[in-house]
Amino acid sequence: MNTGPARGMRDFLPEDLRRRQYVMAVIAEVYQQYGFEPLETPAVENIETLLGKYGDEGDRLIFRILKRGEAAETGQADLALRYDLTVPLARVVAEYRARLPKFFKRYQMQPVWRADRPQKGRFREFYQCDVDAIGSTSMVVEAELLGAAGDVLQRLGFSGYMLRLNHRQVLSGLLDAGGVPVGQHGDALIALDKLDKIGRDGVARELADRGISADGAARLLETFAPSGADAASTEAAAWNAQTLARVTTLLDGRAAEGVAQLTSILSLVAAAPVGAHVRLDPSLARGLSYYTGAIFEISVPDLAGSLGGGGRYDGLIGMFLGEAVPAAGISLGLERILVVMAERGMFPAHIGADAADVMVTIWNADGIADALALAAELRASGLRVEVYPEPDKLGKQFRYAASRSIPCVTVVGDDERTQGWVSVKHLPTASQQGHPRAEVAQAIRTLTARTHHG
């Protein structure tokens, strides 16, 4: 029997899961500091909830669930696994609108599923970490979303990241100015959205495959991504001013509202710490069809693809509610963040390394009850404690603790138990010292702090 997980799915062993929990805890803490509240939705949605919200390409990747019982023989599906967290949020807002605040701010960290072709860094099941604000058309929302995303990345140790910013109206205006017929806007956007993944030549080929002439493709590429332009090496304010001026000239009066909104967002973030990382990028398209306004994507050096993205989607909730409800959000790609942090050695030394702070050894059968009592005392003081489950040679118990990367081990022999003393061995330095039982927890805390911080 094949004991591996299904293709595109993964098992997470303890070390992996500790790293995931660390990153998710940082994300949740930052989101809460911005006033966002937690939300969870079911893994399974009615299929009509999802269909028609992601464009043709997205609809093909929805994991459908066949009808149960005799109806399964028809091959029809009435349910589907959650494709993202945004459409379920829109459904929740429509369902509970009367119970939610006027300005509903939520964060959500749950798995989503896509029937995609698995490859490096791309899975069929993966977590999204979303933050969304419902109920306001103000560009303060976009500025706060960018600020929250920037704070998360800063807290995790990223420094050279870029928050790329664009607007769907501006995109459409530039496509019009580039001579692309309205009927081909969607095809052009799908191709342009892959610029950072397949490069200019790859996008040119894809544009040709989608029926856009070679001259038209060349004009589009020069419009959206001028030769020689390098946002990363140009100071943010200068880049944004130059790009906004160039785009405004190309648009020649088109998409005035989109230009005004981009100008407002850039003004609002300019004085904030995140402002140094925000870059206007006319080539940014974002593939999902529900975006209506500003869109953003997170890039880091030497990484094809993004660490997350989002934008404004004022029309989506109205598809469920029957009335317009403004909304905007950003999603952080947990899987990509974890891969990049692991490859670049960005995790704190103790994350994922140690299963516990201390292991309590068992001297002999008579000492089992006392070992459990000592473990309870140490846990009550806030330490993470593992008990070796059976009497054994001390050397064997020490080696086991070392294999688990547990830095401290307690030893209580018959004499020590009588006298109320505990020996603590610090495995990284091989030092061992006795302590009164009442002081042993503090001694272990001091030793583990030294282990974690050098």
Secondary structure, DSSP 8 states (H G I E B T S, - for coil): ---S--TT-----HHHHHHHHHHHHHHHHHHHHTT-EE----SEEEHHHHTTSSHHHHHHT--EEE--GGGGGGT-EEEEE---SHHHHHHHHHHHGGGS-SSEEEEEEEEEE-----BTTB-SEEEEEEEEEES---THHHHHHHHHHHHHHHHHT--S-EEEEEEHHHHHHHHHHTT--GGGHHHHHHHHTTHHHHHHHHHHHHHHHTT--HHHHHHHHHHHS-TT--STTS-HHHHHHHHHHHHHHHHTTTTHHHHHHHHHHHHHHHTSGGGGGEEE-TT---S-TT--SEEEEEE-TT-SS-SEEEEE-TTTTHHHHSS---EEEEEEEHHHHHHHHHHTT-S-TTTTT-S-SEEE---SGGGHHHHHHHHHHHHHTT--EEE-SS---HHHHHHHHHHTT--EEEE--HHHHHHTEEEEEETTTTEEEEEEGGGHHHHHHHHHHHHHH-
